[in-house]
Amino acid sequence: MIKVLLAEDEERAIRFIEKGLSKAGMSVASCQKMEEIDSFLDEQEFDVLILDRLFHNRDSSNLIPKFRKDYPSTRILVLSALSDVDERVKGLEYGADD
């Protein structure tokens, strides 16, 4: 079973994403605070980290290199409501997988 950590600050988005991933047979844990992400990743191994790009209105993309270094086997996907192509590419430049 694929284990996913969802780092998202909007409750409605969490419910929607959790429901879809669970229906697809994935195990999903979620955290709503940026400072909790490391704790979750340290406590258990996740296959995928889904990271909200604007987490509590703070740019989380600068955390990607740290997560990539500390948890190299975890795939990192970035969610973003930003529509500018340069903004979307920024996460990839920091090391996200998608």
C-alpha positions as a printed NumPy array, in Angstrom:
array([[  0.   ,   0.   ,   0.   ],
       [  1.333,   3.445,  -0.909],
       [  1.726,   5.689,   2.124],
       [  1.115,   9.403,   1.555],
       [  1.745,  12.371,   3.82 ],
       [ -0.433,  15.327,   2.899],
       [  0.875,  18.681,   4.154],
       [ -2.029,  21.055,   3.55 ],
       [ -3.539,  23.859,   5.607],
       [ -7.071,  23.943,   4.184],
       [ -9.449,  21.462,   5.813],
       [-11.702,  21.206,   2.76 ],
       [ -8.76 ,  20.366,   0.497],
       [ -7.536,  17.782,   3.007],
       [-10.9  ,  15.988,   3.058],
       [-11.153,  16.031,  -0.743],
       [ -7.621,  14.732,  -1.351],
       [ -7.768,  12.148,   1.452],
       [-11.036,  10.78 ,   0.087],
       [ -9.674,  10.397,  -3.44 ],
       [ -6.373,   8.844,  -2.403],
       [ -8.064,   6.48 ,   0.053],
       [-10.477,   5.328,  -2.662],
       [ -7.415,   4.6  ,  -4.81 ],
       [ -6.145,   2.287,  -2.066],
       [ -3.543,   4.578,  -0.533],
       [ -2.912,   5.165,   3.148],
       [ -3.05 ,   8.904,   3.907],
       [ -1.871,  10.889,   6.91 ],
       [ -2.208,  14.651,   6.996],
       [ -0.65 ,  17.527,   8.867],
       [ -1.769,  21.131,   8.925],
       [  1.327,  22.775,  10.393],
       [  4.627,  23.213,   8.587],
       [  6.593,  22.396,  11.728],
       [  4.855,  18.984,  11.988],
       [  6.066,  17.673,   8.636],
       [  9.485,  16.549,   9.9  ],
       [  7.919,  14.77 ,  12.875],
       [  5.605,  12.787,  10.613],
       [  8.444,  11.895,   8.241],
       [ 10.71 ,  10.889,  11.136],
       [  8.066,   8.688,  12.773],
       [  7.286,   6.582,   9.722],
       [  8.362,   6.138,   6.148],
       [  6.148,   7.687,   3.491],
       [  6.297,   6.941,  -0.217],
       [  4.949,  10.36 ,  -1.173],
       [  4.846,  13.817,   0.388],
       [  2.182,  16.091,  -1.077],
       [  3.194,  19.604,  -0.107],
       [  0.983,  22.679,  -0.359],
       [  3.115,  25.342,  -2.051],
       [  1.574,  28.191,  -0.046],
       [  1.346,  26.648,   3.392],
       [ -0.29 ,  29.168,   5.757],
       [  0.638,  31.846,   3.194],
       [  4.33 ,  30.912,   3.454],
       [  6.242,  29.57 ,   0.475],
       [  7.069,  25.968,   1.33 ],
       [  9.205,  25.304,  -1.757],
       [ 12.356,  26.32 ,   0.117],
       [ 11.82 ,  23.231,   2.332],
       [ 12.016,  20.831,  -0.608],
       [ 15.852,  20.566,  -0.724],
       [ 15.894,  19.661,   2.985],
       [ 13.193,  17.012,   2.551],
       [ 14.97 ,  15.679,  -0.542],
       [ 18.231,  15.349,   1.457],
       [ 16.709,  13.953,   4.667],
       [ 14.148,  11.634,   3.029],
       [ 15.626,  10.7  ,  -0.381],
       [ 13.242,   7.814,  -1.055],
       [ 10.115,   9.944,  -0.528],
       [  8.626,  11.406,  -3.703],
       [  7.612,  15.054,  -3.379],
       [  4.58 ,  16.477,  -5.163],
       [  3.763,  20.168,  -4.87 ],
       [  0.19 ,  21.485,  -4.905],
       [ -0.205,  25.058,  -6.038],
       [ -3.069,  27.376,  -6.825],
       [ -0.563,  29.684,  -8.506],
       [ -1.15 ,  29.717, -12.246],
       [  2.068,  31.428, -13.372],
       [  4.309,  28.91 , -15.154],
       [  7.454,  30.292, -13.498],
       [  5.881,  29.795, -10.082],
       [  4.896,  26.23 , -10.916],
       [  8.395,  25.433, -12.183],
       [  9.954,  26.772,  -8.975],
       [  9.02 ,  23.631,  -7.028],
       [ 10.677,  21.448,  -9.649],
       [ 13.799,  23.579,  -9.522],
       [ 13.937,  23.043,  -5.762],
       [ 13.829,  19.279,  -6.298],
       [ 10.164,  18.256,  -6.274],
       [  9.192,  15.297,  -8.437],
       [  6.04 ,  16.956,  -9.764]])
